[in-house]
Amino acid sequence: MDKEEQILQIIRFNPYITQQELADQIGLSRPAVANYIKRLIEAGRIKGRAYVLNDEQTIACVGGANVDRKAHALQAVRLQSSNPVKTEESLGGVARNVAENLARLNLRPGLTTVVGQDKEGEWLRDASFKLGIDTQMMMTLSQERTGTYSAFLDPSGELVVSMADMAIYDALTKQLIQQKWSHIKQANAIFLDTNIAADALQEVIEQSAKQQLTVFVDPVSSIKAEKLPKDLTGVHTILPNQEEAETLSGVTINQEQDYAVASQKLLDQGVQQVVLTLGAKGIYYYNQEESGFIEALPVDVKDVTGAGDAFTSGVIYGATQQMSLSESCRFGLGCATVTLESEQSCAEDLSVETVYTKLKELN
């Protein structure tokens, strides 16, 4: 990528970056950067200080970025036996997947994460940059290996078992968040997953509460959800599945009425709104103004991997467009459906247009 495109990519996420900061990041002199900026302004690609249009919605995605390895069974799975499979490798990680989907939905995502000094980390950084994700907040740790996620899927695309090598995320601590906070807080909203260290999660939530920033949280798993602080003041929207909701709220969900009880418990902990993802049943949404169920859309499932991340991306997109919670959730289900019908964890054909087309088809 040439220097002009690199400069544009950086200032899309941080319109108020100084020319000296740009020079330091891309290895040029400040006068050289000034000449590039002048040419870009003359070409109409940027419009003075701040350098980009302020109506561009920037989302800081904080959390996991790893390499996904999938093995698709070619016949009925036999446990404790050798199974013929078709394997593939792709970019993954909750925060990274959400960032890619948001880029496809015409938002401006940035990614704060850690990778190792290895070929996987280099691939994650370069490929994410090319997809339109701001990667300047990705940190390379020379003593760690880039995270990997390996999934074994049955012939229908359902997950049989997964394995996660993600010890590197323990190194994304409160101290690293503090170092990067001046950049993170410039975003219009923050997405946070629970792959990172507990003190880092608390730091993001506490600082966001102080500065009234909009934060979306994916608990990822019931075990990782336990890393979240008890005081969730500062969280705008949390998106747990049923097991994660039970862990966070302390409410056992046995019947439909329990969804509201568990959701209210989370609001009592400081969350503004809750979206429970219920798999094939659909979703349940809850805040002080509205609540209800939305059934899952009919879908020809190719692969379930990444559908939850696509749903989350759709909910975030809806919020940036001032949709109601129910409207945002329906748009999220459209994103998930497009992804479920793709063999990719992040569907290459995901866009605002394809989602609305899908929703119209299914009405």
C-alpha positions in Angstrom: 0.0 0.0 0.0 1.4 3.4 -1.0 2.1 6.2 1.5 -1.0 8.2 0.6 -3.3 5.3 1.2 -1.4 4.5 4.5 -1.9 8.1 5.6 -5.6 8.0 4.8 -6.1 4.8 6.7 -4.5 6.2 9.8 -6.4 9.5 9.8 -9.8 7.8 9.1 -9.6 6.5 12.7 -7.9 9.5 14.3 -8.8 12.7 12.4 -6.9 14.9 14.9 -3.6 13.1 14.7 -0.7 15.5 14.2 1.6 15.5 11.2 4.6 14.6 13.4 2.6 11.6 14.8 1.9 10.6 11.3 5.5 10.9 10.4 6.6 8.8 13.3 4.1 6.0 12.5 5.0 5.6 8.8 8.7 6.5 8.9 8.7 9.8 7.0 9.8 13.3 7.8 7.2 15.8 8.9 7.7 17.9 5.8 7.2 14.9 3.6 3.9 14.1 5.4 2.8 17.7 5.0 3.3 17.4 1.2 1.2 14.2 1.1 -1.5 16.0 3.1 -1.4 18.9 0.7 -1.8 16.7 -2.3 -4.7 14.7 -0.7 -6.5 18.0 0.2 -6.0 19.2 -3.4 -7.4 15.9 -4.7 -10.5 16.3 -2.5 -9.8 13.1 -0.6 -9.5 14.9 2.8 -11.0 18.2 4.0 -8.6 20.1 6.2 -8.4 19.8 10.0 -9.9 17.4 11.1 -8.7 15.6 8.1 -11.7 13.5 7.4 -15.5 13.9 7.5 -16.7 14.0 11.1 -19.9 12.0 10.2 -17.8 8.8 9.7 -18.6 6.5 12.5 -15.4 5.1 14.1 -15.6 2.0 16.3 -12.7 0.9 18.6 -12.7 -2.9 18.8 -10.7 -4.2 21.8 -10.0 -7.9 22.2 -9.1 -11.0 20.3 -7.4 -11.4 16.9 -6.2 -14.8 16.0 -5.9 -17.4 13.2 -8.9 -19.7 12.8 -8.3 -23.3 11.6 -11.4 -25.3 10.6 -11.8 -28.9 9.9 -15.1 -29.8 8.1 -16.1 -33.5 8.5 -16.9 -35.2 5.2 -19.1 -37.8 6.8 -20.9 -38.5 10.1 -18.5 -37.7 13.0 -17.0 -40.6 14.9 -15.6 -39.6 18.2 -12.3 -41.2 19.4 -11.6 -42.1 15.8 -10.0 -40.7 12.7 -12.4 -38.6 10.6 -11.9 -37.5 7.0 -12.0 -33.7 6.8 -11.5 -30.7 4.6 -9.4 -28.1 6.4 -9.0 -24.3 5.9 -7.3 -21.4 7.6 -8.7 -17.9 8.0 -8.4 -14.7 10.0 -10.4 -14.8 13.3 -10.9 -13.6 16.8 -14.1 -12.0 18.2 -12.9 -8.3 18.1 -11.2 -8.8 14.8 -14.2 -10.4 13.2 -16.5 -7.7 14.5 -14.1 -5.1 13.1 -14.1 -6.8 9.6 -17.9 -6.9 9.6 -18.1 -3.3 10.6 -15.8 -2.3 7.8 -18.1 -4.2 5.3 -21.0 -2.2 6.8 -19.2 1.1 5.9 -18.1 2.0 9.4 -14.5 2.8 10.4 -13.2 0.2 12.8 -9.9 0.2 14.6 -8.4 -2.9 16.3 -6.7 -2.9 19.7 -5.1 -6.3 20.3 -1.9 -8.3 20.7 -0.2 -10.6 18.2 3.1 -12.5 18.3 6.2 -11.7 16.2 5.4 -14.6 13.8 3.9 -15.2 10.4 0.4 -15.5 11.8 0.7 -12.1 13.5 2.1 -10.5 10.3 -0.7 -12.0 8.3 -3.3 -10.7 10.7 -1.9 -7.2 10.6 -1.5 -7.0 6.9 -4.8 -8.6 5.9 -6.8 -6.6 8.4 -5.3 -3.4 7.1 -6.3 -4.3 3.6 -9.8 -4.9 4.7 -10.2 -1.3 6.0 -9.4 -1.9 9.6 -7.2 0.6 11.4 -4.3 -1.6 12.7 -2.1 1.0 14.3 -3.3 -0.1 17.8 -2.2 -3.7 17.2 0.7 -4.5 19.5 3.4 -7.1 18.6 4.8 -9.1 21.6 8.1 -10.8 20.6 7.9 -13.4 23.4 4.4 -14.6 22.7 2.7 -16.7 20.0 -0.2 -15.3 18.0 -3.5 -16.8 19.2 -5.1 -19.7 17.3 -8.6 -21.2 17.3 -9.2 -24.6 15.9 -12.7 -25.9 15.2 -14.0 -29.3 14.2 -17.4 -29.1 12.4 -19.8 -31.8 11.5 -21.2 -32.2 7.9 -24.1 -29.8 8.6 -21.6 -27.0 9.8 -22.4 -27.4 13.5 -19.5 -27.2 15.9 -18.4 -30.5 17.4 -15.4 -29.3 19.5 -13.0 -26.3 19.4 -9.6 -25.7 20.8 -8.2 -22.2 21.7 -4.5 -21.4 22.2 -4.9 -17.8 23.4 -2.5 -17.3 26.3 -1.2 -14.2 24.5 -4.3 -12.2 25.5 -3.3 -12.4 29.2 -0.6 -9.9 28.2 -3.2 -7.3 27.1 -3.3 -5.8 30.5 -4.6 -2.6 32.2 -1.2 -1.0 31.6 -1.4 -1.5 27.8 -4.9 -0.1 27.8 -3.8 2.9 29.7 -1.0 3.4 27.1 -3.5 3.3 24.2 -6.5 5.0 25.9 -6.0 8.5 24.4 -6.5 6.9 21.0 -9.3 4.4 21.9 -11.4 7.1 23.5 -11.6 9.1 20.3 -13.9 6.5 18.7 -17.7 7.0 18.5 -18.2 3.7 20.3 -16.2 0.8 21.7 -16.6 -2.9 21.3 -15.1 -5.1 23.9 -14.7 -8.9 24.1 -13.6 -10.8 27.2 -10.5 -12.5 25.7 -8.2 -10.0 27.4 -7.1 -9.7 31.0 -9.6 -8.9 33.7 -7.9 -5.7 34.8 -7.9 -4.5 31.2 -11.7 -5.2 30.9 -12.3 -3.2 34.1 -10.1 -0.4 32.9 -12.0 0.0 29.6 -15.4 -0.1 31.4 -14.4 2.3 34.2 -12.8 4.9 31.9 -15.8 4.6 29.5 -18.2 5.3 32.4 -16.2 8.4 33.4 -16.2 9.8 29.9 -19.7 8.6 29.0 -18.6 6.5 26.0 -20.8 3.9 24.4 -19.5 0.4 25.1 -20.8 -2.9 23.6 -19.6 -6.1 25.4 -19.5 -9.7 24.1 -18.9 -12.0 27.1 -17.5 -14.7 24.7 -18.1 -17.7 27.1 -19.4 -18.3 30.5 -15.9 -18.9 31.9 -14.5 -15.7 30.3 -17.6 -13.8 31.4 -16.4 -14.2 35.0 -13.6 -11.8 34.2 -16.0 -8.9 33.9 -16.4 -6.6 36.9 -19.5 -6.8 39.1 -20.1 -3.1 38.5 -21.0 -2.9 34.8 -21.7 0.9 34.9 -20.4 2.1 31.6 -21.6 -0.8 29.5 -24.2 0.4 27.0 -25.2 -3.0 25.5 -24.2 -6.5 26.6 -24.8 -9.5 24.3 -24.6 -12.8 26.2 -25.9 -16.2 25.3 -28.2 -17.9 27.9 -25.3 -19.6 29.8 -23.3 -16.4 29.9 -26.4 -14.5 31.1 -26.9 -16.9 33.9 -23.3 -16.6 35.0 -23.4 -12.8 35.0 -26.9 -12.3 36.5 -26.9 -15.2 39.0 -30.4 -16.1 37.6 -31.1 -19.7 36.4 -33.2 -19.5 33.2 -35.8 -22.2 33.0 -38.7 -20.5 31.3 -39.3 -17.5 29.1 -40.2 -15.2 32.0 -36.7 -15.7 33.4 -35.2 -13.8 30.4 -36.6 -10.6 31.7 -35.5 -11.4 35.3 -31.9 -12.1 34.3 -31.9 -9.0 32.0 -33.1 -6.7 34.8 -30.4 -8.1 37.1 -27.9 -7.0 34.5 -29.5 -3.5 34.3 -29.2 -3.4 38.1 -25.4 -3.9 37.7 -25.2 -0.9 35.4 -25.9 -2.1 31.9 -28.2 0.0 29.8 -29.6 -2.8 27.6 -29.3 -6.5 27.1 -29.5 -8.7 24.0 -29.7 -12.4 24.8 -28.6 -14.6 21.9 -30.6 -17.9 21.9 -29.3 -19.7 18.9 -32.0 -21.3 16.7 -34.7 -19.7 19.0 -33.6 -16.2 18.0 -32.9 -13.4 20.4 -34.4 -11.6 23.4 -33.8 -7.9 23.9 -34.4 -5.8 27.0 -34.0 -2.2 28.2 -36.2 0.2 30.1 -38.2 1.2 27.1 -38.7 -2.0 25.1 -38.3 -5.8 25.4 -39.3 -8.8 23.4 -38.4 -11.8 21.3 -37.4 -11.9 17.7 -37.4 -15.4 16.1 -34.3 -16.5 14.1 -34.6 -16.1 10.4 -34.9 -19.2 8.2 -31.5 -20.1 6.9 -29.6 -22.7 4.9 -26.6 -23.1 7.3 -23.2 -23.6 5.7 -21.1 -22.8 8.7 -22.1 -21.4 12.2 -18.6 -20.0 12.9 -18.7 -16.2 13.0 -22.5 -15.8 13.0 -22.6 -14.4 16.5 -19.9 -11.9 15.6 -21.9 -10.8 12.6 -25.0 -10.4 14.7 -23.1 -8.2 17.2 -21.8 -6.1 14.3 -25.3 -5.6 13.1 -26.5 -4.4 16.5 -23.6 -2.0 16.7 -24.4 -0.7 13.2 -28.0 -0.2 14.1 -27.0 1.8 17.2 -24.8 4.1 15.0 -27.8 4.7 12.8 -30.1 5.6 15.7 -32.2 2.5 15.2 -34.3 1.3 18.2 -33.0 -1.8 20.0 -35.5 -4.0 18.3 -34.6 -2.6 14.9 -30.9 -3.0 15.6 -31.5 -6.7 16.6 -33.4 -7.4 13.5 -30.6 -5.9 11.4 -28.1 -8.0 13.4 -30.1 -11.1 12.6 -29.9 -10.2 8.9 -26.1 -10.0 9.2 -26.0 -13.3 11.0 -28.2 -14.9 8.3 -25.9 -13.7 5.5 -22.9 -15.1 7.4 -24.6 -18.5 8.2 -25.2 -18.9 4.5 -21.5 -18.3 3.8 -18.7 -20.8 4.3 -16.6 -17.9 5.6 -16.5 -16.7 9.3 -16.8 -13.2 7.9 -19.0 -13.2 4.8 -17.3 -11.5 1.9 -20.7 -10.4 0.5 -21.9 -8.8 3.8 -23.0 -5.2 3.2 -25.8 -2.9 4.3 -27.5 -3.6 0.9 -27.3 -7.4 1.1 -28.6 -7.4 4.7 -31.7 -5.3 3.7 -32.2 -7.5 0.7 -32.1 -10.6 2.8 -34.5 -9.1 5.4 -36.9 -8.1 2.6 -36.8 -11.6 1.1 -37.7 -13.1 4.4 -40.5 -10.8 5.3 
